[in-house]
Amino acid sequence: MKENTRVFAALAVALAGGIAIGASGNASLVHAADAIAPIGAMWVNAIRMTVIPLVVSLLITGVASAADIRSIGRLGGRTLVTFVLLGAASAVLVVPLVPLLFKALPAGARPPIPAGAAEAAGLLASGGQTQTLGTWLVSLIPPNPVAAAASGAMVPLILFTLLLAVAIVQSAPQTRDTLAGFFTALGDAMLRIVRWVVLVAPIGVFALVLPVAAHAGAGVAGAIGFYIAVYAGGSMVLMLLLYPLVAAVAGVPMRRFARAALPSQLIAFSSSSSIASLPALIESGEVGLGLSPSVTGFVLPLAVSTFKLAGPIAWTTGALFVGWFYGVPLSTGDLLLIAFAAIFLSFAAPGVPRGAFIMLAPLFAAVHLPIEGIGILIAVDAIPDTFVTVFNVTGDLAAAAIVAGRQEAAAR
């Protein structure tokens, strides 16, 4: 059974079982459902323990590999700028529009706030200090990077990590090779642990969702359906906007781009894998769009492995759903932080199923969302993941077309 299918089956069984337990009114069954909650908490803790070493190691190795990108000249620069600008455009559209859709969720369907979530909500209501521009700027430089890592202060930690990575790249060859090799090995080891955590995701998801469904009843199933519809539908709307964008920026007619993208889109939809779509993407780029092999051979492999155009809508929609689910309000600033972090952190997302959601853990901590919500997002991701993969693959081909168009314009 595929990983997606196993996780979705666990979610369905947990929802159905929890709703049935809640409807029965049997206190013993409710107590039994609550008794497995620690298993879900252990699984969430397993996710959390991988985040800091994984992010640090991937960022450092990513900066080290960027030296190779710079060496190929302007093509690498245009590619990275295109990735960032497309992601930023997606974030700018998502942040103001998606919260409007979530207002359609009735407050009466919201489940009770589980233990731990009330404390998170209270931080927003009364406990936190008002942050000025000056205090925010000071906070960017961590006086103790180890303490920043321990407390989940992600932005200062990332800044320190990037500075360390640049220092490693510019060090003497022996020092650079030793440190780069260490962080590469650390990243490989952490990815193996992440794969183990993902392997037991059905158990963790079941243990997380069953007690919640037992207390919340059928309302939670309707809310999950709403989240899936917004997530998948929003991805498709943003994908369709790529067609006129490519026509305007790269000069590729929309019909031609649609015909070229279709084969890779079909593979993406059936496999839920951007990597599996790479051969079709290269053929679509070279044959369907007439792009040069130098562009497709560089841009498309880099895109499918690091570029996640759906990151802003995936993370923003997920944060809004978890915020609604646990009763924790999110400000526009919180959503902007999450949406724009998705642009840059997606480059360091581990290449394992649901790896991008694992990167959400420190961001959830930053905006006072319960980390347990990531388990719910992983559980319900099986259906929208197919649509999101289609969006990502279409974005990969659009990026290649735009880079090729800019390269041709510069050569004139």
N, C-alpha and C positions, 0 to 999 in steps of 0.2 A: 504494500500500500504506500502511495506517495506521501511525502511529509505533509503537504498541504491537506491531503485527505484525512490523515490521522488527526491533525490538529482540529480540523473542522468537525470531524466525528466526535472528538472529545468535547468540543464546545456544544454541539447539538445534544449530546447525551446529558451534559451537565445542566444545560438550560431546561430540557424536558424533565429531568429528574428533580431539579430544584423547584420548578413551578409545581410539579406534582406534590412534592413534600410540603410546600407552602400551602397548597390548596387542601391538603389532608388535615392540617391543623394538629398533627401528631407531634407532641413535644419531644418524644424520644427520637423521631426521625430528624427533626430540626437539630437536636443536640448532636446526632451522629454526623449530620452535614457540617456543623460547626467544628466537629472534632478533626476533620481533615484539612481545615484551613491552614494549620502550621506547615503542611506539606507545600501548599502554594506559596507561603511566605519563604520557605527554604529555597524554592525555585527562583523566586524574585531576588533573593539575596545572592544566589549563584550568578544571576545576570549582573547584579551590581558589582560583584567582586572583580569581574573581568574588565569593567569599563575603563578605569583610569590607566592601568598598564597597557591596555589595548590601544586607547587613543594616543597615548604618548609614543608608543612604539611605531604605530602606523603613520603618525604625523612626521616623525623623524625620518623614517625610511622614505616617506613620500617626498620630503624636501631633498633628501639625498638623490632620489631619482629625478628630481626636477632639473638637476644639473645636466642630465642627458637631454632633457627637453630643450633647455636653452641652447645646447650645442647645435641643434638642427636649425637654429635661426628663427626667422620671422614666422614660419609656419607654426611653431610651438607657441609663440606669443599670441598669434591670432586665434589659435585653438582655445587657449585658456581664457582669453578675453571673451570669446564667443560663449563658452560654457557659463562664465560668471554672469554675463549680461542676460542670457536666456533665463537663467535661474532667478536673477533679480526681477526680470519682467514677470515671471510666474508669481513670485512672492508679492509684488506690488498689486497684482490682480486678486490674489487669494485673500490677503489680510482684511481688506474692507468688505469683501462679498460673502465669504463663507460664514462669518459670525451672524450675518443677517438671516441665513438659512437656519441656523441653530435656534433662532428665536421661535421657530415653529414647533420646537419640542415643548410639549406641555409640562409645566412645572409639577403637575400632579403625578406624572409618570415617574418622577425621579425616585430612585430607591433610597432608603435610609443611608446616612453617611456612615460608612464602616469605621471601625476603630482605627485611629491614627489619622484619618482624613480630617476630622474636626480640628485637630491641632494644626494641620497645615492651613486650613481655612482661617483659623484664628490668627496666624501670622500676618495675613493680609489685613485683617480687621483691626488689629490693635498692636501687635507685637513688633512690627518692623519699623525701622527708622526711615524717615523721609530722606531719599538720596538726592543730593545735588550733583551738578556737573563736576564740581571740584572733588567731592568724595568718590564719585565714580571713576574719575581719572586716577586718583590716588590708588584706588582698589585694583587697577589694572596691573600694577607692579606688586607681586606678592612678596612680602618680607620673608616668608618662609614657604617655598614651593611645595615642600612635603605637607605642611599644614593645609595649603590650598587644595592639594590632592585629597587629603583626608576629609576635608569639609565639603568637597564637591564643588569648589569655586572654579567653574570650568573656564571662564574667560581668562582670568589671570594665569591659570595653569597652561592654557593653550598658548598664551603669549610667551610664557617662560619656555615652553617646549619648542616653539618656533625659533626663539633666540638661541636655544641650545643646539637646535638642528643646523642653523646657519653657522654657528661656531664650529660644529663638527665638520661641516662641508669644507670650511676654510682652514681646517687644521692640517698639520703635517700628514702626509699619506699614511704613515704607519698608525698614527692616532685615529685618523678618519676611518680607515679600514677596520680597525679593532672595534670602535664604538658603533659604526654602522652595522658591522656583523653581529654585535651583541643585540642591538635593537631589532634587527631582522629576525634573529633567532627567538627573541622574546615575543615578537609579534606572531611568529609561526606557532609558538607554544600556546599563546593566549587564544589564537584562532582554533586550535585543537580543543581547548577547554570550552570555547563557545559552541563548537559543534556538539560536544557532549551535552551541554545545556539545552541546545535546540533539540537534540535527539529525545530528551525526556519532556519536551514541551507538552505533549498531550496529557501527561500526568499532572504537570504543574497547572495547566489551563483548567483541567477538570477540578482540581482542588481549589482553585481561585474562584471559579464561576459558580459551582454548586451551592456553597453557602450564601452567596449574594442572591442567586435566583430563588433560593428557598425563602429568603426574607423579603425580596422585592416583588416576586410574583411575575405575571405575564408582561407587566409594563417594560421590563428590561429587554425582552425579546423585540418589542416594537421599536425601542430606542436603538438597538443594535441594527435593525433593518434600516432605520433612518440614516444612521451613520454610514452604512455600506452604500446606500443610494447616493448620499452627498459625496462621498469619497470617490466612488467609481464614476458617477455622473460628472463631477467636477473635473476629473482627469480627462474624460472624453471631450468636454467643452474646451479645455485648454489645448488639447491635442489638435482640435479643429482650427484653432487660432494660428497654429503653426503654418497652415497652408497659405493663407494670404501673406503671412510674414515672410516666408521663403520667396514667394512671388515678388514681394516688394523689395527685399534686400538682396536676394541672389538672382533675381530675374528668371526664376524657374516657374513656368505656368502651373497653376494649381492642379489642373487635370494630370499633367505629366508627373508632378510630384506624387499625387495620389496613386497613380498606376505603379510608379517605382517603389513606393513604400509598402504596397499591399502584401507582397510575398513575405517580407520580414515581419509585418504585423500579424499575419496568420500564424507564423511560427511562434512569435511572442505570445499570442493568445493561447495557443495550445500547450506551450511548454512552460509559460511563466518564467522564462529565462532570457535575459538580454544577451548573455554569452552565446546561447544556442542560436540566436538570430544573426550572429556576426557574419557567417558565410553569405547568407541571403542579403544582408546589408551591403556587403562589399560588392556583390553582383548588382544590386539595385543602384548603388552609387555609380559604378563604372559603366554599366550597360544602360540602365534606365535613365540616369541623369547625365551621363557622359563626363563624370568627374575623373580627374587624373589619378592613376594608381598611387602617386606620391601622397595625394590627399587622403584617399580612402585607406591606404595602408597605414597611415599614421593616426588620422583623426578617429576613425571608427573603432579600432581596437582600444584606443585610449578612452573613447566615449563609453563603450559598453562595460568597461571595467571600473570606471571612476565617476562618470557623469550620470547623475540621477535627477533629471529635470522634474520628476514628480515629487521630489523631496519637500518643497514648500507646501504643496497641498496635502501631502501625506502627513507631515508632522503637524501642520496647523489644524487640520481636521481632527487628527487624533488627539491633540491637546484639548481642543474644544469639547470633544466627546468625553474625554476623561474628566475634564473640569465640570461638565454637566453631571456626569455620573456620580462624582463624589461631592458635588455641591461647592466646588472651589471656583470663584469667578476669576476670569482672566482679563487683564486690561489690554488695550491696543499695544502698549509697549511690550507686554509679555508675548503677544502674538508676533510682533515684529522681530523680537529676539529669536523666537523659535523658527520663523520662516526664513530669516536670513542666515541663521546658523545652519539650516538645512542645506544651503547652497555650498558652504565651505566644508562642513563636517561630512557631507556625503562623499567627498573625495577620499576620506579616510575610513568610510564604512567598511566593515569586514565583509569579505566576499562569501558569506554563508547565508542560508535562508533566514530572513527576518533580521539580518545583521544591522540594517539601518535603524530598526526600532531600538536595538540595544544601545545605540548612540544617544537615544533620547534620555537616558537615565539622568545624566547630570543637568540637562536642560529642565527636566521636570523638577528636579530639586531646586533649581534657580528660580522657578516661578511658583514654587510651593504646591506642586501637584504630587499626589502619592505615586511612588514608583510602582506600586502594585498595578496601576493602570496600564503599564506597558504589557503586562500579561494578557489583559483583555484585548488590547490592540493586536497582539500577536495571534490571539485566538480567532479574531474575526477577520483577519487579513486574507484568508484563503480566497474568498470570492473577489474582492476588489483588486487583489494582486494581479490577476490576469489583465484587467483593464489598465492598471498602472504600468505593467510591463510594456503593453502596446504603446502607451504614451511615452515611456522612456525610449523605446526603440525608434519611434517616430522623431523624437527630439534628437537622437543620435544622428539620424540621416539629415535632419534639418540643419544641425550644426555643421556637418560635413559640406552641405550645399552652400551654406553661408560663408564658411571659411574659403571654399573654392572660389566663390563669387568675389570676395574681398581680395583674394590673391590675384585673380585675373584683372580686377580694377586697378590694383597697385602696379601691375606689370605694363599697363597701357601708357 
